[in-house]
Amino acid sequence: MFYGYIRVSSDKQTVENQRFEINHFAREKGFVIDGWIEETISGTKNYDKRQLGKLLNRIKAEDVIICSELSRLGRNLFMIMEILNTCMNKGCKVWTIKDQYRLGDDIESKVLAFAFGLSAEIERNLISQRTKEALARKKAEGITLGRPKGRKSSIVKLTGKEQTIRDLLNAGVSKCEIARIFKVNRMTVANFINNRMKQN
């Protein structure tokens, strides 16, 4: 399937120029556009909030998305890289006309995949480093980190559900089933019954 993607930022801009470019490109290459996605929205809007996000959810391997230029996909590098990475993982291709970009199975795409992985690793390392620096600064300022020793949180997910839990237990419902009902771990239910309910 060949998809033509058109995005303009305002109603004053026309989609016709982009449509003409994509149709002309398709005729030159000898294929027909199977579907069109047109939207009037800022490229700074996250792609999963746009029609583009819906397209990315349904594309399949060997599908091709064609747009006039990469900037139609997004207005910042990281967003464009994320979109291209999604397409690459799904095995679909992205072709642009003005900047002649081709995302496919060639060596250029493999280099791009390496860049995606490297940038993600760098970002994870930066986040980890910032976290460590923030914790070290708080510690240097004399701020106690974490929960004080020997003290348990007074607010838990099951607080206020004591009577319901009693009724379930009396009805023969297991702790595992109660845990599934309240979407918590089985040990959370067991500890809550032993430490909270038996005190009441």
N, C-alpha and C positions, 0 to 999 in steps of 0.2 A: 504493500500500500504506500502511495505517495501522498503526503500531507503538505499543503501550503499553509504556512503560519504567517499571519499579518497582524501587526500591532501598531496602533497609533496612540499618541499621548492625549489627544484632545479631539473634540468633534470637528474642529476647524481643519484638522489634517484629513487628507483623503486616503482611503485604502487602495484607490484605483492604481496609483503608480506602482505600489508593491505587487498588486495582483498582476499587472501587466508584465512586470519583470519576471515574476515566477512562471507565468504562462509562456512567455517568450523563451525562457530557459528550458522549460519542459519540452517545448516543440523542437528546440535545437537538439536536445538529447534523445528525443524520440519516445517520450512517455507522456502519460496523461495524469493530471492531479486527481486523485480519488476523493479527497476531502479537503475542505477549507476550514480554518479556524481564524476568525477575525475578532479582534477586541480593541476597544478604546479604553485604555487604562495605562497608568504610569508604569514604566519599567522598574521603578523602585518597589512596586508592590510585589510581595513575595509570590513566586510562580505558582505555589500550591493554592493560592487564593484567586488565581486567574484561570481562564479557559485552558491555558497551556498546561496547568497542573492536571486537568482532567484528561488531556491528550496523553500526557506522560504515563498516566495510570493504565491506559488501554493499549498503548503501542506494543508491538511484538517484534521479535527478532526479524531483521531484514527490512522492516518498515523504514521509510525515509521521511524526515522532516526537512522542508525547504523553506528558507526565509531569505529576505533581501540582504541582511547582514546580521552579524552576531549581536549587535546592540539591540535588535528587535527582541531577543530572548530576555535580556535584562540590562540594567544600567550600571552594574558593578561587576568586577571580575569574579569575585567569589560566587555570586549567584549564577553567573554564566558557567563557571567551572562545575558547580553542583548539578546544573541541568545537564551538561555534557556528560558528567560522570553517571547520572541516572540513565541516560541514553546508552552509554557504553556498556553498563552492566546488563541492560536489557537486550543488547545486541542490535539496536537500531542505529540508523545513520542520521547525521545532520549535515546538510549542505547549505552553504550560503553563497549568494551570487556576487555581491560587490567585492567582498574580501576573499572570495574563492576558498573558503574553508571547507575541508572535508573530514568528517569524523567517520571512520570505518575500520577496516581490518589492516590498514597499512602501518608502516613503521612509525609514521607521524602520530597516529592514534595511540600506539603502544608507548611512545615517549610521553604523550599526554597523560596516559594512565599512570605512568610512573610519577609524573608531576603531581597528579591528584593524591596519590598515596603519600608522597613526600610532604606535601603541604598539610595533609591531615595529621601526619605524625608530628610535624613542627608545631601545629596548633595545640595538639594534646600536650606536648612538652611545655609549651608556653603557659598553658592553663595550670599544669602541675607546678611549674616554677612560681607562678603568681600566687597560688594557694600556699605554698611553703613560705614564701616571703611574707604574706599576710599573717600567717600563724606565728612566724618568728617575731614579727613586729608587735603583735598582741602580747606575746609571752614576755618580750622585753619591757613592755609597758606595765607588766605586773598583772595582766588580765588572766584569770584562771580559765583554762580551756576545757571544754567538755563538761559533763555533769559531775557535781561534787561526789566524792567517794561515799558509798554507803547510802546514797539518796536515790530513790526511784521517782520517775516522773509521776505526778499526781493525775495526769490526764492521759488516758489510754483510749483506744478506739472502742473498747467495750464498756466504758464507763456509762452508767445510766441504763444499761441493758440487763441488769442483774435479774429482774423479775422474769423477763423473757427467757433468759438462759435457764432459770430454775424451772419454768414451765416446760421448756424443751427437754430438760433432763428428766423431769417427772414423766414426760410422755415417752421416754425410752429413746430419745434421739442421742446419738453418740457424739462425743466431743469432736470427732473428725467432721461429722455432718454440720455441727454448729459452727465450726471453723469455716466451712464452705459457705454457710449462710451469711456470715458476717465478713467473709473475704479476708480472713486473717490466718496465721499459722496455727496448727493444732496445739503447739506448745504454748502459744499466747492464750488460748482458751483454758488450757490446763492450769497455767500459772495464775490466770485471773480468778479461776474458781478456787484454787488453793489459797491464794494470798489476799484476795479482796472479799470474795463472797463468804468465806468461812469466818471472816472477822466481824461480819454484820449479824 
